[in-house]
Amino acid sequence: MAPDKCPQPDPVTSSPSQLNINVGRGGLTKGKSNKEDIPFATGKLGGEFRLLKAYIKEAGAEEIVPDRDIFDIIRSMASLGSTADKVIDAVAEAYLKRIEPSAAVKAYSRVYNVRVPEDEAVRAVAREAATWAIEVAESLGAIRLRGYTR
């Protein structure tokens, strides 16, 4: 996507909130950037997004692309000083009803080579989608990641 075509932060809420996550030295930057595979993924929260990629292959991305409701949760919790885990949990909860259970099970089986119950697979996909959504929010300037306190 060309830089001039990238989604822009909402001008009404464009001042970034702070989220308590340390992304500095010795931190959670596991692996390489996933920008080639998952748009706006930075890896700052440690996600490789293998399960999310597999889920997208199974079900498509329509239901998991972060929307205004997801960004509102992230911004409001970040402005309250919530920890990364609390924000991820809240956003994952919002994603639960969006995830297609059979596609989640297939994706989980493909990535981890084990079959799990639908609810476990859905929760795992929702957690990766939530982590990605936070990275998207930072990439778009809605929040800033700092001071990891997991």
N, C-alpha and C positions, 0 to 999 in steps of 0.2 A: 504494500500500500504506500503510495506516495505521501511524503510528509504533510502536504497540504490537504490530503484526503483523510488523515487520521481523525478519529473522533476527538472532540475538544471537551474539556471539563465544563460543566454547567457554570455559566458566568455568575449565577446567583450564589453558588456555593463553591466558588473557585479557590478560596484560600485553603491551603492544605492543612489538614488536621495532623497531629502527631500521633503515631502509633508506636507503642513501646516495644520495638524489635531491634536488636543489635544485628547489623549486617556487616560489621567490620572484621578486623583481624581474627583469624582462627574461628570465625563464626560459622554460619550455616550455608555458605555459598558452595554447596556440594555440586560437583559436576559442572558442565558447561552451560552457557546460556541456551535456552530452548526457543529462542525467537524464531528459528527456522520452522519449528514444528507447531508451537502454540503461540499465537500472537501475544505480544506484551509480556510473555513469561521471562522473568529475569533470573530465576533460581535463587533469589535472595533469601527466601524462606526455606531453602533446602529441597524444594520439590523438583523431581525429575519429570513428573507428570506422565510416567509410562502408563498408568492405569487410565488417566484422563484421555490420553491419545487413543488407547484401545477402545475406550467407551465411545469416543467420537466416531471411530471407524464402524462401530456397531449401530449406533443410534443417531449419529449426526450431532451437530453442535447447537442447534436452535434453542434447546431448553436450558443449556448450561452457560451460554454467553451471558456475562454479567449485565444486568439491566438496572434501571433506576432504583428499583426496590432493593437489590443487592447492594448497590453503591450507597444508598441511604443508610442501610444497616452498618456498613463499614465506616462511613463518615461519622455517624452519630456515636458509635462505640469508640472510635479513635478520638473524637473530641472529648469524651469522658475519661480518656486515659486508660482504657481497657488493655489488658495484655493480649498478645498475639493469639494465644490459645483460646481466650474467651471470644475474640472476634471470629476466629476460624470456626469455633463451635456454633456460634450464632448464625453465621453465614451458611455453614453446612446444614444446619437445621432448616433454613429456608430452601435449600436445594433439595432436601429429601423428597418432597412431593413432585419435583420436576424430573427425577431420574427414573428411567424405564428399567424396572427390576430385571427382566430377562436379559437385556443388553448389558446391564451391570455384571450379572453373573458370568456371561460369556466373556466379557472384557477381563474380569478378575481371573477366570480360568486360563485365559490366554497369557496373561502377564505372569501370574504366579504358579501356574501349572497345578492348581488345586481347585476343587469345586467347594464353594461355601454357600450358606443359606442366602437367600435374596436380601434380607435385611442387612447382613454383614457387607455384602457386595455394594449395596446402595449407599450405605454409610461411608464406605471407603472411597467411592467415586465422589460423593458429596464433599468429603473432606478435601480431596485433591482439587475439586472445582472451587471450593472456598479459598484455598490457599492461592490458587491462580487468580481468583477475583481480587484478592488483596494486592497481588503484584500488578494486576491491570490498573487498579485504582492508583497505585503509586506511579506507574508509568504515565498515566494521564494527568498526574499532578493533583489528584484529589486528596492524597495523604502523603506523608513522608514516613519512611520506616526508620526507626531509631531505637536504641536502648533495649535490646532483647531481654525479656524477663520471664521466659517460659516456665 
